[in-house]
Amino acid sequence: MDAINNKTVNERTLRQMEFKFQKLNLALEKIDESEFGNCRRCGNAIQEGRLMLIPENTLCIHCAS
């Protein structure tokens, strides 16, 4: 039973990491575009510290909450 549970947890983690990898690749593709670093909802600049920690982020702290 533990093996089945561990497999499920591992598969879910793998899917989450694959999704994050896709978002990071998309961020890398857009890094040279003028709208990179701007919130996709309100258009304001995303805080630099937030982008440093989570570069794939597309929302400012206000829109994300």
PQR file with spaces between the fields and no chain letter, atoms N, CA, C, O and H, PARSE charges and radii, in Angstrom:
ATOM       1  N    MET     1       0.822   -1.197    0.000 -0.4000 1.5000
ATOM       2  CA   MET     1       0.000    0.000    0.000 -0.0000 2.0000
ATOM       3  C    MET     1       0.864    1.257    0.000  0.5500 1.7000
ATOM       4  O    MET     1       0.558    2.231   -0.688 -0.5500 1.4000
ATOM       5  N    ASP     2       1.948    1.228    0.779 -0.4000 1.5000
ATOM       6  CA   ASP     2       2.853    2.375    0.820 -0.0000 2.0000
ATOM       7  C    ASP     2       3.490    2.628   -0.542  0.5500 1.7000
ATOM       8  O    ASP     2       3.679    3.780   -0.936 -0.5500 1.4000
ATOM       9  H    ASP     2       2.197    0.437    1.338  0.4000 1.0000
ATOM      10  N    ALA     3       3.818    1.573   -1.252 -0.4000 1.5000
ATOM      11  CA   ALA     3       4.447    1.716   -2.565 -0.0000 2.0000
ATOM      12  C    ALA     3       3.504    2.415   -3.541  0.5500 1.7000
ATOM      13  O    ALA     3       3.939    3.253   -4.331 -0.5500 1.4000
ATOM      14  H    ALA     3       3.665    0.638   -0.933  0.4000 1.0000
ATOM      15  N    ILE     4       2.236    2.080   -3.493 -0.4000 1.5000
ATOM      16  CA   ILE     4       1.244    2.706   -4.372 -0.0000 2.0000
ATOM      17  C    ILE     4       1.109    4.184   -4.028  0.5500 1.7000
ATOM      18  O    ILE     4       1.054    5.032   -4.918 -0.5500 1.4000
ATOM      19  H    ILE     4       1.883    1.399   -2.851  0.4000 1.0000
ATOM      20  N    ASN     5       1.055    4.488   -2.737 -0.4000 1.5000
ATOM      21  CA   ASN     5       0.946    5.872   -2.297 -0.0000 2.0000
ATOM      22  C    ASN     5       2.187    6.671   -2.712  0.5500 1.7000
ATOM      23  O    ASN     5       2.069    7.793   -3.204 -0.5500 1.4000
ATOM      24  H    ASN     5       1.100    3.799   -2.014  0.4000 1.0000
ATOM      25  N    ASN     6       3.363    6.095   -2.515 -0.4000 1.5000
ATOM      26  CA   ASN     6       4.609    6.766   -2.899 -0.0000 2.0000
ATOM      27  C    ASN     6       4.663    7.021   -4.398  0.5500 1.7000
ATOM      28  O    ASN     6       5.114    8.078   -4.839 -0.5500 1.4000
ATOM      29  H    ASN     6       3.459    5.183   -2.115  0.4000 1.0000
ATOM      30  N    LYS     7       4.204    6.058   -5.174 -0.4000 1.5000
ATOM      31  CA   LYS     7       4.193    6.214   -6.630 -0.0000 2.0000
ATOM      32  C    LYS     7       3.276    7.366   -7.032  0.5500 1.7000
ATOM      33  O    LYS     7       3.628    8.163   -7.901 -0.5500 1.4000
ATOM      34  H    LYS     7       3.837    5.200   -4.817  0.4000 1.0000
ATOM      35  N    THR     8       2.126    7.457   -6.417 -0.4000 1.5000
ATOM      36  CA   THR     8       1.178    8.531   -6.707 -0.0000 2.0000
ATOM      37  C    THR     8       1.768    9.891   -6.356  0.5500 1.7000
ATOM      38  O    THR     8       1.650   10.843   -7.128 -0.5500 1.4000
ATOM      39  H    THR     8       1.840    6.810   -5.711  0.4000 1.0000
ATOM      40  N    VAL     9       2.396    9.980   -5.204 -0.4000 1.5000
ATOM      41  CA   VAL     9       3.014   11.231   -4.772 -0.0000 2.0000
ATOM      42  C    VAL     9       4.137   11.607   -5.732  0.5500 1.7000
ATOM      43  O    VAL     9       4.253   12.772   -6.114 -0.5500 1.4000
ATOM      44  H    VAL     9       2.493    9.207   -4.577  0.4000 1.0000
ATOM      45  N    ASN    10       4.956   10.653   -6.125 -0.4000 1.5000
ATOM      46  CA   ASN    10       6.063   10.909   -7.044 -0.0000 2.0000
ATOM      47  C    ASN    10       5.559   11.355   -8.413  0.5500 1.7000
ATOM      48  O    ASN    10       6.134   12.262   -9.015 -0.5500 1.4000
ATOM      49  H    ASN    10       4.862    9.707   -5.815  0.4000 1.0000
ATOM      50  N    GLU    11       4.511   10.742   -8.903 -0.4000 1.5000
ATOM      51  CA   GLU    11       3.952   11.119  -10.202 -0.0000 2.0000
ATOM      52  C    GLU    11       3.382   12.533  -10.165  0.5500 1.7000
ATOM      53  O    GLU    11       3.552   13.299  -11.114 -0.5500 1.4000
ATOM      54  H    GLU    11       4.044   10.006   -8.413  0.4000 1.0000
ATOM      55  N    ARG    12       2.711   12.878   -9.076 -0.4000 1.5000
ATOM      56  CA   ARG    12       2.162   14.226   -8.925 -0.0000 2.0000
ATOM      57  C    ARG    12       3.289   15.259   -8.870  0.5500 1.7000
ATOM      58  O    ARG    12       3.199   16.312   -9.502 -0.5500 1.4000
ATOM      59  H    ARG    12       2.573   12.256   -8.305  0.4000 1.0000
ATOM      60  N    THR    13       4.334   14.963   -8.128 -0.4000 1.5000
ATOM      61  CA   THR    13       5.475   15.867   -8.034 -0.0000 2.0000
ATOM      62  C    THR    13       6.138   16.041   -9.390  0.5500 1.7000
ATOM      63  O    THR    13       6.523   17.152   -9.755 -0.5500 1.4000
ATOM      64  H    THR    13       4.407   14.108   -7.615  0.4000 1.0000
ATOM      65  N    LEU    14       6.275   14.959  -10.137 -0.4000 1.5000
ATOM      66  CA   LEU    14       6.857   15.025  -11.470 -0.0000 2.0000
ATOM      67  C    LEU    14       6.021   15.920  -12.384  0.5500 1.7000
ATOM      68  O    LEU    14       6.580   16.738  -13.115 -0.5500 1.4000
ATOM      69  H    LEU    14       5.963   14.056   -9.840  0.4000 1.0000
ATOM      70  N    ARG    15       4.702   15.783  -12.359 -0.4000 1.5000
ATOM      71  CA   ARG    15       3.823   16.631  -13.168 -0.0000 2.0000
ATOM      72  C    ARG    15       3.972   18.100  -12.788  0.5500 1.7000
ATOM      73  O    ARG    15       4.012   18.969  -13.658 -0.5500 1.4000
ATOM      74  H    ARG    15       4.247   15.119  -11.765  0.4000 1.0000
ATOM      75  N    GLN    16       4.055   18.378  -11.481 -0.4000 1.5000
ATOM      76  CA   GLN    16       4.216   19.756  -11.023 -0.0000 2.0000
ATOM      77  C    GLN    16       5.545   20.337  -11.495  0.5500 1.7000
ATOM      78  O    GLN    16       5.600   21.491  -11.922 -0.5500 1.4000
ATOM      79  H    GLN    16       4.022   17.672  -10.773  0.4000 1.0000
ATOM      80  N    MET    17       6.599   19.561  -11.423 -0.4000 1.5000
ATOM      81  CA   MET    17       7.916   20.032  -11.861 -0.0000 2.0000
ATOM      82  C    MET    17       7.970   20.217  -13.382  0.5500 1.7000
ATOM      83  O    MET    17       8.619   21.143  -13.868 -0.5500 1.4000
ATOM      84  H    MET    17       6.555   18.624  -11.077  0.4000 1.0000
ATOM      85  N    GLU    18       7.305   19.357  -14.122 -0.4000 1.5000
ATOM      86  CA   GLU    18       7.237   19.516  -15.579 -0.0000 2.0000
ATOM      87  C    GLU    18       6.494   20.795  -15.945  0.5500 1.7000
ATOM      88  O    GLU    18       6.890   21.497  -16.876 -0.5500 1.4000
ATOM      89  H    GLU    18       6.777   18.604  -13.728  0.4000 1.0000
ATOM      90  N    PHE    19       5.422   21.103  -15.223 -0.4000 1.5000
ATOM      91  CA   PHE    19       4.653   22.327  -15.460 -0.0000 2.0000
ATOM      92  C    PHE    19       5.501   23.550  -15.136  0.5500 1.7000
ATOM      93  O    PHE    19       5.506   24.520  -15.895 -0.5500 1.4000
ATOM      94  H    PHE    19       5.100   20.533  -14.467  0.4000 1.0000
ATOM      95  N    LYS    20       6.222   23.513  -14.011 -0.4000 1.5000
ATOM      96  CA   LYS    20       7.095   24.626  -13.642 -0.0000 2.0000
ATOM      97  C    LYS    20       8.190   24.805  -14.693  0.5500 1.7000
ATOM      98  O    LYS    20       8.525   25.936  -15.045 -0.5500 1.4000
ATOM      99  H    LYS    20       6.219   22.726  -13.394  0.4000 1.0000
ATOM     100  N    PHE    21       8.746   23.715  -15.193 -0.4000 1.5000
ATOM     101  CA   PHE    21       9.775   23.772  -16.230 -0.0000 2.0000
ATOM     102  C    PHE    21       9.242   24.442  -17.490  0.5500 1.7000
ATOM     103  O    PHE    21       9.941   25.242  -18.111 -0.5500 1.4000
ATOM     104  H    PHE    21       8.474   22.796  -14.907  0.4000 1.0000
ATOM     105  N    GLN    22       8.007   24.119  -17.871 -0.4000 1.5000
ATOM     106  CA   GLN    22       7.385   24.744  -19.039 -0.0000 2.0000
ATOM     107  C    GLN    22       7.223   26.249  -18.822  0.5500 1.7000
ATOM     108  O    GLN    22       7.481   27.041  -19.729 -0.5500 1.4000
ATOM     109  H    GLN    22       7.439   23.469  -17.367  0.4000 1.0000
ATOM     110  N    LYS    23       6.793   26.642  -17.617 -0.4000 1.5000
ATOM     111  CA   LYS    23       6.616   28.063  -17.318 -0.0000 2.0000
ATOM     112  C    LYS    23       7.958   28.796  -17.313  0.5500 1.7000
ATOM     113  O    LYS    23       8.038   29.940  -17.760 -0.5500 1.4000
ATOM     114  H    LYS    23       6.583   25.999  -16.881  0.4000 1.0000
ATOM     115  N    LEU    24       9.006   28.151  -16.815 -0.4000 1.5000
ATOM     116  CA   LEU    24      10.327   28.765  -16.830 -0.0000 2.0000
ATOM     117  C    LEU    24      10.835   28.949  -18.259  0.5500 1.7000
ATOM     118  O    LEU    24      11.419   29.982  -18.586 -0.5500 1.4000
ATOM     119  H    LEU    24       8.941   27.221  -16.453  0.4000 1.0000
ATOM     120  N    ASN    25      10.614   27.956  -19.100 -0.4000 1.5000
ATOM     121  CA   ASN    25      11.008   28.076  -20.504 -0.0000 2.0000
ATOM     122  C    ASN    25      10.256   29.217  -21.193  0.5500 1.7000
ATOM     123  O    ASN    25      10.839   29.963  -21.981 -0.5500 1.4000
ATOM     124  H    ASN    25      10.139   27.117  -18.834  0.4000 1.0000
ATOM     125  N    LEU    26       8.979   29.348  -20.897 -0.4000 1.5000
ATOM     126  CA   LEU    26       8.189   30.441  -21.468 -0.0000 2.0000
ATOM     127  C    LEU    26       8.725   31.798  -20.993  0.5500 1.7000
ATOM     128  O    LEU    26       8.805   32.746  -21.774 -0.5500 1.4000
ATOM     129  H    LEU    26       8.506   28.743  -20.257  0.4000 1.0000
ATOM     130  N    ALA    27       9.091   31.883  -19.708 -0.4000 1.5000
ATOM     131  CA   ALA    27       9.663   33.123  -19.177 -0.0000 2.0000
ATOM     132  C    ALA    27      10.977   33.446  -19.879  0.5500 1.7000
ATOM     133  O    ALA    27      11.240   34.607  -20.191 -0.5500 1.4000
ATOM     134  H    ALA    27       9.027   31.113  -19.073  0.4000 1.0000
ATOM     135  N    LEU    28      11.794   32.443  -20.128 -0.4000 1.5000
ATOM     136  CA   LEU    28      13.057   32.664  -20.841 -0.0000 2.0000
ATOM     137  C    LEU    28      12.831   33.171  -22.254  0.5500 1.7000
ATOM     138  O    LEU    28      13.584   34.014  -22.740 -0.5500 1.4000
ATOM     139  H    LEU    28      11.580   31.500  -19.874  0.4000 1.0000
ATOM     140  N    GLU    29      11.801   32.665  -22.916 -0.4000 1.5000
ATOM     141  CA   GLU    29      11.483   33.118  -24.268 -0.0000 2.0000
ATOM     142  C    GLU    29      11.028   34.575  -24.277  0.5500 1.7000
ATOM     143  O    GLU    29      11.263   35.295  -25.247 -0.5500 1.4000
ATOM     144  H    GLU    29      11.190   31.979  -22.521  0.4000 1.0000
ATOM     145  N    LYS    30      10.373   35.010  -23.194 -0.4000 1.5000
ATOM     146  CA   LYS    30       9.792   36.353  -23.154 -0.0000 2.0000
ATOM     147  C    LYS    30      10.678   37.376  -22.452  0.5500 1.7000
ATOM     148  O    LYS    30      10.305   38.545  -22.355 -0.5500 1.4000
ATOM     149  H    LYS    30      10.182   34.425  -22.406  0.4000 1.0000
ATOM     150  N    ILE    31      11.835   36.962  -21.966 -0.4000 1.5000
ATOM     151  CA   ILE    31      12.655   37.851  -21.145 -0.0000 2.0000
ATOM     152  C    ILE    31      13.094   39.109  -21.890  0.5500 1.7000
ATOM     153  O    ILE    31      13.286   40.150  -21.261 -0.5500 1.4000
ATOM     154  H    ILE    31      12.138   36.012  -22.046  0.4000 1.0000
ATOM     155  N    ASP    32      13.256   39.043  -23.189 -0.4000 1.5000
ATOM     156  CA   ASP    32      13.675   40.205  -23.967 -0.0000 2.0000
ATOM     157  C    ASP    32      12.510   41.065  -24.457  0.5500 1.7000
ATOM     158  O    ASP    32      12.730   42.115  -25.061 -0.5500 1.4000
ATOM     159  H    ASP    32      13.100   38.198  -23.700  0.4000 1.0000
ATOM     160  N    GLU    33      11.287   40.634  -24.207 -0.4000 1.5000
ATOM     161  CA   GLU    33      10.120   41.399  -24.641 -0.0000 2.0000
ATOM     162  C    GLU    33       9.820   42.515  -23.650  0.5500 1.7000
ATOM     163  O    GLU    33      10.127   42.400  -22.463 -0.5500 1.4000
ATOM     164  H    GLU    33      11.108   39.781  -23.717  0.4000 1.0000
ATOM     165  N    SER    34       9.226   43.579  -24.135 -0.4000 1.5000
ATOM     166  CA   SER    34       8.978   44.757  -23.295 -0.0000 2.0000
ATOM     167  C    SER    34       7.995   44.482  -22.160  0.5500 1.7000
ATOM     168  O    SER    34       8.077   45.122  -21.112 -0.5500 1.4000
ATOM     169  H    SER    34       8.977   43.672  -25.099  0.4000 1.0000
ATOM     170  N    GLU    35       7.073   43.549  -22.348 -0.4000 1.5000
ATOM     171  CA   GLU    35       6.091   43.304  -21.290 -0.0000 2.0000
ATOM     172  C    GLU    35       6.559   42.311  -20.232  0.5500 1.7000
ATOM     173  O    GLU    35       5.839   42.048  -19.269 -0.5500 1.4000
ATOM     174  H    GLU    35       7.007   43.029  -23.200  0.4000 1.0000
ATOM     175  N    PHE    36       7.773   41.753  -20.404 -0.4000 1.5000
ATOM     176  CA   PHE    36       8.298   40.860  -19.365 -0.0000 2.0000
ATOM     177  C    PHE    36       8.487   41.663  -18.080  0.5500 1.7000
ATOM     178  O    PHE    36       9.057   42.754  -18.098 -0.5500 1.4000
ATOM     179  H    PHE    36       8.358   41.967  -21.186  0.4000 1.0000
ATOM     180  N    GLY    37       8.012   41.121  -16.986 -0.4000 1.5000
ATOM     181  CA   GLY    37       8.117   41.803  -15.701 -0.0000 2.0000
ATOM     182  C    GLY    37       6.909   42.646  -15.371  0.5500 1.7000
ATOM     183  O    GLY    37       6.848   43.262  -14.307 -0.5500 1.4000
ATOM     184  H    GLY    37       7.550   40.235  -16.972  0.4000 1.0000
ATOM     185  N    ASN    38       5.944   42.677  -16.279 -0.4000 1.5000
ATOM     186  CA   ASN    38       4.693   43.392  -16.015 -0.0000 2.0000
ATOM     187  C    ASN    38       3.591   42.386  -15.717  0.5500 1.7000
ATOM     188  O    ASN    38       3.529   41.314  -16.318 -0.5500 1.4000
ATOM     189  H    ASN    38       5.994   42.177  -17.143  0.4000 1.0000
ATOM     190  N    CYS    39       2.739   42.743  -14.795 -0.4000 1.5000
ATOM     191  CA   CYS    39       1.616   41.893  -14.405 -0.0000 2.0000
ATOM     192  C    CYS    39       0.668   41.728  -15.592  0.5500 1.7000
ATOM     193  O    CYS    39       0.290   42.709  -16.232 -0.5500 1.4000
ATOM     194  H    CYS    39       2.790   43.614  -14.307  0.4000 1.0000
ATOM     195  N    ARG    40       0.291   40.498  -15.877 -0.4000 1.5000
ATOM     196  CA   ARG    40      -0.610   40.271  -17.017 -0.0000 2.0000
ATOM     197  C    ARG    40      -2.034   40.701  -16.705  0.5500 1.7000
ATOM     198  O    ARG    40      -2.836   40.860  -17.625 -0.5500 1.4000
ATOM     199  H    ARG    40       0.598   39.701  -15.357  0.4000 1.0000
ATOM     200  N    ARG    41      -2.373   40.894  -15.432 -0.4000 1.5000
ATOM     201  CA   ARG    41      -3.730   41.304  -15.068 -0.0000 2.0000
ATOM     202  C    ARG    41      -3.871   42.824  -15.015  0.5500 1.7000
ATOM     203  O    ARG    41      -4.761   43.383  -15.655 -0.5500 1.4000
ATOM     204  H    ARG    41      -1.721   40.765  -14.684  0.4000 1.0000
ATOM     205  N    CYS    42      -2.999   43.497  -14.257 -0.4000 1.5000
ATOM     206  CA   CYS    42      -3.151   44.949  -14.083 -0.0000 2.0000
ATOM     207  C    CYS    42      -2.157   45.758  -14.902  0.5500 1.7000
ATOM     208  O    CYS    42      -2.354   46.958  -15.096 -0.5500 1.4000
ATOM     209  H    CYS    42      -2.276   43.042  -13.736  0.4000 1.0000
ATOM     210  N    GLY    43      -1.091   45.126  -15.388 -0.4000 1.5000
ATOM     211  CA   GLY    43      -0.104   45.817  -16.205 -0.0000 2.0000
ATOM     212  C    GLY    43       0.995   46.520  -15.430  0.5500 1.7000
ATOM     213  O    GLY    43       1.943   47.027  -16.030 -0.5500 1.4000
ATOM     214  H    GLY    43      -0.930   44.152  -15.231  0.4000 1.0000
ATOM     215  N    ASN    44       0.887   46.561  -14.107 -0.4000 1.5000
ATOM     216  CA   ASN    44       1.935   47.184  -13.300 -0.0000 2.0000
ATOM     217  C    ASN    44       3.169   46.292  -13.251  0.5500 1.7000
ATOM     218  O    ASN    44       3.103   45.098  -13.543 -0.5500 1.4000
ATOM     219  H    ASN    44       0.117   46.149  -13.620  0.4000 1.0000
ATOM     220  N    ALA    45       4.284   46.887  -12.879 -0.4000 1.5000
ATOM     221  CA   ALA    45       5.536   46.132  -12.787 -0.0000 2.0000
ATOM     222  C    ALA    45       5.471   45.123  -11.648  0.5500 1.7000
ATOM     223  O    ALA    45       4.986   45.428  -10.558 -0.5500 1.4000
ATOM     224  H    ALA    45       4.338   47.857  -12.641  0.4000 1.0000
ATOM     225  N    ILE    46       5.961   43.935  -11.911 -0.4000 1.5000
ATOM     226  CA   ILE    46       6.102   42.912  -10.870 -0.0000 2.0000
ATOM     227  C    ILE    46       7.357   43.259  -10.090  0.5500 1.7000
ATOM     228  O    ILE    46       8.383   43.591  -10.685 -0.5500 1.4000
ATOM     229  H    ILE    46       6.355   43.687  -12.796  0.4000 1.0000
ATOM     230  N    GLN    47       7.292   43.188   -8.773 -0.4000 1.5000
ATOM     231  CA   GLN    47       8.413   43.556   -7.926 -0.0000 2.0000
ATOM     232  C    GLN    47       9.643   42.724   -8.301  0.5500 1.7000
ATOM     233  O    GLN    47       9.542   41.525   -8.561 -0.5500 1.4000
ATOM     234  H    GLN    47       6.459   42.918   -8.290  0.4000 1.0000
ATOM     235  N    GLU    48      10.813   43.388   -8.324 -0.4000 1.5000
ATOM     236  CA   GLU    48      12.047   42.732   -8.744 -0.0000 2.0000
ATOM     237  C    GLU    48      12.370   41.514   -7.880  0.5500 1.7000
ATOM     238  O    GLU    48      12.786   40.479   -8.400 -0.5500 1.4000
ATOM     239  H    GLU    48      10.895   44.362   -8.113  0.4000 1.0000
ATOM     240  N    GLY    49      12.183   41.630   -6.577 -0.4000 1.5000
ATOM     241  CA   GLY    49      12.452   40.511   -5.684 -0.0000 2.0000
ATOM     242  C    GLY    49      11.564   39.314   -5.988  0.5500 1.7000
ATOM     243  O    GLY    49      12.004   38.167   -5.913 -0.5500 1.4000
ATOM     244  H    GLY    49      11.845   42.471   -6.154  0.4000 1.0000
ATOM     245  N    ARG    50      10.317   39.590   -6.328 -0.4000 1.5000
ATOM     246  CA   ARG    50       9.381   38.513   -6.679 -0.0000 2.0000
ATOM     247  C    ARG    50       9.836   37.803   -7.949  0.5500 1.7000
ATOM     248  O    ARG    50       9.771   36.576   -8.036 -0.5500 1.4000
ATOM     249  H    ARG    50       9.960   40.522   -6.389  0.4000 1.0000
ATOM     250  N    LEU    51      10.296   38.572   -8.932 -0.4000 1.5000
ATOM     251  CA   LEU    51      10.795   37.960  -10.165 -0.0000 2.0000
ATOM     252  C    LEU    51      12.092   37.191   -9.933  0.5500 1.7000
ATOM     253  O    LEU    51      12.337   36.178  -10.586 -0.5500 1.4000
ATOM     254  H    LEU    51      10.349   39.568   -8.861  0.4000 1.0000
ATOM     255  N    MET    52      12.917   37.663   -9.014 -0.4000 1.5000
ATOM     256  CA   MET    52      14.165   36.958   -8.716 -0.0000 2.0000
ATOM     257  C    MET    52      13.883   35.598   -8.082  0.5500 1.7000
ATOM     258  O    MET    52      14.569   34.618   -8.369 -0.5500 1.4000
ATOM     259  H    MET    52      12.718   38.486   -8.483  0.4000 1.0000
ATOM     260  N    LEU    53      12.877   35.546   -7.224 -0.4000 1.5000
ATOM     261  CA   LEU    53      12.541   34.290   -6.551 -0.0000 2.0000
ATOM     262  C    LEU    53      11.718   33.355   -7.426  0.5500 1.7000
ATOM     263  O    LEU    53      11.904   32.138   -7.404 -0.5500 1.4000
ATOM     264  H    LEU    53      12.319   36.342   -6.991  0.4000 1.0000
ATOM     265  N    ILE    54      10.805   33.939   -8.194 -0.4000 1.5000
ATOM     266  CA   ILE    54       9.895   33.142   -9.020 -0.0000 2.0000
ATOM     267  C    ILE    54       9.857   33.769  -10.415  0.5500 1.7000
ATOM     268  O    ILE    54       8.905   34.479  -10.738 -0.5500 1.4000
ATOM     269  H    ILE    54      10.654   34.927   -8.212  0.4000 1.0000
ATOM     270  N    PRO    55      10.867   33.522  -11.245 -0.5600 1.5000
ATOM     271  CA   PRO    55      10.953   34.210  -12.539  0.2800 2.0000
ATOM     272  C    PRO    55       9.814   33.890  -13.502  0.5500 1.7000
ATOM     273  O    PRO    55       9.566   34.649  -14.438 -0.5500 1.4000
ATOM     274  N    GLU    56       9.127   32.783  -13.283 -0.4000 1.5000
ATOM     275  CA   GLU    56       8.021   32.432  -14.175 -0.0000 2.0000
ATOM     276  C    GLU    56       6.721   33.129  -13.790  0.5500 1.7000
ATOM     277  O    GLU    56       5.685   32.914  -14.419 -0.5500 1.4000
ATOM     278  H    GLU    56       9.329   32.166  -12.523  0.4000 1.0000
ATOM     279  N    ASN    57       6.779   33.969  -12.748 -0.4000 1.5000
ATOM     280  CA   ASN    57       5.601   34.652  -12.257 -0.0000 2.0000
ATOM     281  C    ASN    57       5.068   35.641  -13.287  0.5500 1.7000
ATOM     282  O    ASN    57       5.845   36.356  -13.919 -0.5500 1.4000
ATOM     283  H    ASN    57       7.620   34.144  -12.237  0.4000 1.0000
ATOM     284  N    THR    58       3.769   35.686  -13.457 -0.4000 1.5000
ATOM     285  CA   THR    58       3.151   36.618  -14.404 -0.0000 2.0000
ATOM     286  C    THR    58       2.212   37.607  -13.718  0.5500 1.7000
ATOM     287  O    THR    58       1.605   38.450  -14.378 -0.5500 1.4000
ATOM     288  H    THR    58       3.138   35.105  -12.943  0.4000 1.0000
ATOM     289  N    LEU    59       2.091   37.503  -12.392 -0.4000 1.5000
ATOM     290  CA   LEU    59       1.202   38.392  -11.640 -0.0000 2.0000
ATOM     291  C    LEU    59       1.971   39.142  -10.559  0.5500 1.7000
ATOM     292  O    LEU    59       2.881   38.586   -9.944 -0.5500 1.4000
ATOM     293  H    LEU    59       2.583   36.817  -11.856  0.4000 1.0000
ATOM     294  N    CYS    60       1.613   40.387  -10.329 -0.4000 1.5000
ATOM     295  CA   CYS    60       2.208   41.139   -9.210 -0.0000 2.0000
ATOM     296  C    CYS    60       1.622   40.582   -7.910  0.5500 1.7000
ATOM     297  O    CYS    60       0.677   39.793   -7.928 -0.5500 1.4000
ATOM     298  H    CYS    60       0.874   40.838  -10.829  0.4000 1.0000
ATOM     299  N    ILE    61       2.189   40.999   -6.807 -0.4000 1.5000
ATOM     300  CA   ILE    61       1.775   40.475   -5.503 -0.0000 2.0000
ATOM     301  C    ILE    61       0.313   40.814   -5.203  0.5500 1.7000
ATOM     302  O    ILE    61      -0.388   40.028   -4.565 -0.5500 1.4000
ATOM     303  H    ILE    61       2.957   41.640   -6.792  0.4000 1.0000
ATOM     304  N    HIS    62      -0.144   41.972   -5.658 -0.4000 1.5000
ATOM     305  CA   HIS    62      -1.518   42.378   -5.377 -0.0000 2.0000
ATOM     306  C    HIS    62      -2.533   41.524   -6.171  0.5500 1.7000
ATOM     307  O    HIS    62      -3.563   41.117   -5.634 -0.5500 1.4000
ATOM     308  H    HIS    62       0.425   42.610   -6.176  0.4000 1.0000
ATOM     309  N    CYS    63      -2.232   41.269   -7.419 -0.4000 1.5000
ATOM     310  CA   CYS    63      -3.152   40.468   -8.243 -0.0000 2.0000
ATOM     311  C    CYS    63      -3.083   38.983   -7.894  0.5500 1.7000
ATOM     312  O    CYS    63      -4.054   38.253   -8.087 -0.5500 1.4000
ATOM     313  H    CYS    63      -1.394   41.599   -7.855  0.4000 1.0000
ATOM     314  N    ALA    64      -1.948   38.541   -7.386 -0.4000 1.5000
ATOM     315  CA   ALA    64      -1.793   37.125   -7.034 -0.0000 2.0000
ATOM     316  C    ALA    64      -2.537   36.771   -5.756  0.5500 1.7000
ATOM     317  O    ALA    64      -2.901   35.615   -5.544 -0.5500 1.4000
ATOM     318  H    ALA    64      -1.159   39.134   -7.230  0.4000 1.0000
ATOM     319  N    SER    65      -2.765   37.768   -4.902 -0.4000 1.5000
ATOM     320  CA   SER    65      -3.445   37.460   -3.632 -0.0000 2.0000
ATOM     321  C    SER    65      -4.936   37.563   -3.719  0.5500 1.7000
ATOM     322  O    SER    65      -5.629   37.331   -2.729 -0.5500 1.4000
ATOM     323  H    SER    65      -2.469   38.708   -5.074  0.4000 1.0000
